[in-house]
Each structure stands twice: as C-alpha cells, then as structure tokens.
Amino acid sequence: MRWIVVIILALIVLLAGYTVWPIYDLYRIASAVETRNLAALQELVDFPSLRASLIKQITAAYRKQTDKSVAVSERSVGAGVGVAQILQPERLLDLLGKGSVSTDPSSRSILAAPFAPSSFGSPWQIWLNADYSGRTFYVTVPVDRPSDQRFRIRLRLVQGDWKLLALDLPESTQAHLVDELSRVIIDRPK
C-alpha cells in the first residue's frame, strides 16, 4: 500500500514539473528578449524553424494583400533581400519584444508583442491559455488582448530544453510586416 502512495506522489510531482517547465522557459525567453541578450536567446530559440514560420506567414500575407499569387512565390520572397532584412536578429528582437520591426524611430507601435513584459500576465493566466501536446507546448499571448490580436507561441522540447519553434502572427502584425517588406523592396537598390 505504501509503495502505491509513493508511486502516485512521484507521478504527481513529475506531472507538476512537466506543467511548470515550459512556462519557466517561456519566461526565460521573455527575459532574454527584454534584456536584448542574443546569446541567451540563441540557446532558447530554434532560429531556422522560427524564420521559416515567419517567412511562410509574411509571404502568404504579402500575396493576399498585393494579390500577386502567380508573380510572387514563397521561395522568391522568402529568399529575397526584403524578408532577410526584416528577420535580422536585431529586428527579430524588436518583433518579439515590441511587436514591430519598423526602422522609423518616430513610429510608435500600437501592436501587441508576444514577449513584452505585460503580455504574460500571471503564470496562472499563461497556464489557462496553454495547450500541452506531448513534446509541444502552445500558448496564446498577450493574455489581455482579444483573440484576433494574439500571438500563438509554439515551444518544443529539444534535447532537454523547451525552444521557441514557431510564432503564429495576428493579422495586424502580418499587415505591419507586409508594409515593412514593401518598404524594403521599394527602397532596395536594383
């Protein structure tokens, strides 16, 4: 009887650890973004997967907005200079921390940001907005915004750490990135 209680308690502790672990790493990513610590972020983000996720969304939004489904393919825009400039490390930090990648210092972003200090609320709110799926953890932030202004963050357990794998952007942020892409493409020397 005593062994059954010990096994049940051990399973409860393991389940609690599994529940808290990705939330802890989510806060670590937010701290690295807030302090603009690229070295710490390198350990917590799978940059190739994150860039692929963002390129796919930006190109789809670009095609939808400009109605150039035939002329512009994901490969040509994704490999182009415009998207590469938008997704440079410093600008990626701006996107994660401020919700904007604008090069214009006078523009103030009213967009939501996935890793801004106010995005998470309490750990309880994060847990309520989370979805666990084996090795993958999903959460939608900011917790205080309507659903059409929220980012969906995907973390995956990779070699003992939860890493940021993908970021689903709200339409307002996609539109902002398409505007930036258009500006970069127009300003690019031929």
C-alpha positions in Angstrom: 0.0 0.0 0.0 2.8 2.4 0.9 4.5 1.8 -2.5 1.3 2.7 -4.3 1.2 6.1 -2.4 4.8 6.8 -3.2 4.3 6.0 -6.9 1.2 8.2 -7.1 3.1 11.1 -5.4 6.0 10.7 -7.7 3.7 10.8 -10.7 2.0 13.9 -9.4 5.4 15.6 -8.9 6.5 14.6 -12.5 3.2 15.9 -13.9 3.6 19.2 -12.0 7.2 19.6 -13.2 6.1 18.9 -16.8 3.4 21.5 -16.4 5.7 24.2 -15.0 8.8 23.6 -17.1 7.7 25.1 -20.4 6.2 28.1 -18.6 9.5 28.7 -16.9 11.4 28.5 -20.2 8.8 30.9 -21.7 9.7 33.4 -19.0 13.4 32.8 -19.7 12.8 33.7 -23.4 10.9 36.8 -22.4 13.7 37.9 -20.1 16.3 37.4 -22.9 14.1 39.4 -25.3 13.6 42.2 -22.7 17.3 42.5 -21.9 18.1 42.0 -25.7 20.5 39.2 -24.8 21.2 37.4 -28.1 23.5 34.9 -26.6 20.8 33.6 -24.2 18.2 33.7 -27.0 20.4 31.5 -29.2 20.0 28.7 -26.6 16.2 29.2 -26.3 15.2 29.7 -29.9 15.3 27.4 -32.9 16.0 30.3 -35.4 15.8 28.3 -38.6 12.3 27.0 -37.7 11.2 30.4 -36.4 12.3 32.2 -39.5 10.6 29.5 -41.7 7.4 30.0 -39.8 7.6 33.8 -40.1 8.6 33.7 -43.8 5.6 31.5 -44.7 3.2 33.8 -42.9 4.7 37.0 -44.3 4.7 35.7 -47.9 1.1 34.5 -47.6 0.0 37.9 -46.2 2.0 39.6 -48.9 0.4 37.6 -51.7 -3.1 38.2 -50.1 -2.6 41.9 -49.7 -0.9 42.6 -53.1 -3.0 39.9 -54.9 0.2 38.6 -56.7 -0.3 34.9 -56.3 1.3 34.0 -59.5 4.1 36.6 -59.7 5.4 36.1 -56.2 6.2 32.7 -54.8 7.2 31.8 -51.2 10.7 30.9 -52.4 11.4 34.1 -54.3 10.1 36.4 -51.5 11.5 34.2 -48.7 14.9 34.1 -50.2 14.8 37.7 -51.2 16.6 40.5 -49.5 13.4 42.1 -48.1 12.4 39.2 -45.8 16.1 38.6 -44.8 16.3 42.3 -43.8 13.1 42.1 -41.8 14.2 39.0 -40.0 17.7 40.1 -39.0 18.5 39.3 -35.3 18.0 42.9 -34.0 14.8 43.4 -35.9 13.6 39.9 -34.8 14.2 41.0 -31.2 12.1 44.1 -31.9 9.3 41.9 -33.3 9.4 39.7 -30.2 9.7 42.5 -27.7 7.8 45.4 -29.3 5.6 43.8 -31.9 7.2 46.0 -34.6 10.2 45.9 -36.9 9.9 49.4 -38.1 13.1 51.2 -39.0 11.4 54.6 -38.4 12.2 55.7 -34.9 9.3 58.2 -34.8 6.7 55.5 -35.3 5.2 54.1 -32.1 3.8 50.7 -32.3 0.3 50.1 -31.1 0.7 46.4 -32.0 0.8 43.7 -29.4 4.1 42.0 -28.7 4.5 38.3 -27.8 7.3 38.7 -25.3 6.6 42.1 -23.8 6.6 42.2 -20.0 2.8 42.8 -20.0 1.9 40.0 -22.4 2.0 37.1 -20.0 0.0 38.3 -17.0 0.3 35.8 -14.2 1.6 32.2 -14.5 -1.9 31.1 -13.9 -3.2 33.1 -16.9 -0.4 31.5 -19.0 -1.4 28.0 -17.9 -5.1 28.8 -18.7 -4.0 29.9 -22.3 -1.7 26.9 -22.8 -2.1 23.7 -24.6 0.2 20.7 -24.0 0.7 18.2 -26.7 3.4 15.7 -25.8 6.7 17.4 -26.7 5.0 20.6 -27.9 3.6 23.4 -25.8 1.3 26.1 -27.3 0.3 29.3 -25.6 -1.5 32.4 -26.8 -0.4 35.9 -25.7 -1.0 38.7 -24.7 -3.5 37.3 -22.3 -5.4 40.6 -22.0 -6.0 41.1 -25.8 -8.9 39.8 -27.9 -8.2 36.6 -29.8 -7.6 38.3 -33.2 -4.7 40.3 -31.6 -2.9 37.4 -30.0 0.2 35.5 -31.0 0.3 31.7 -30.7 3.7 30.7 -29.5 4.9 27.1 -30.0 7.7 25.7 -27.9 9.1 22.2 -28.5 11.2 20.0 -26.1 14.5 19.7 -27.9 17.5 18.0 -26.1 16.2 18.7 -22.6 15.2 22.4 -23.2 12.0 24.0 -24.4 12.8 26.0 -27.5 10.8 28.6 -29.4 10.0 26.9 -32.6 7.2 28.9 -34.3 5.2 32.1 -33.8 1.8 32.5 -35.4 1.2 36.2 -36.0 -2.1 38.0 -35.7 -3.4 39.7 -38.9 -2.4 43.2 -37.7 1.2 42.2 -37.2 1.2 40.4 -40.6 -0.1 43.6 -42.2 2.7 45.6 -40.5 5.4 43.2 -41.7 4.0 43.3 -45.3 4.2 47.1 -45.1 7.8 46.8 -44.0 8.5 44.3 -46.7 7.0 46.6 -49.3 9.1 49.5 -48.0 12.3 47.4 -48.1 11.6 46.1 -51.6 10.9 49.6 -52.9 14.0 51.1 -51.2 16.3 48.2 -52.4 18.8 49.2 -55.0 18.4 47.4 -58.3 
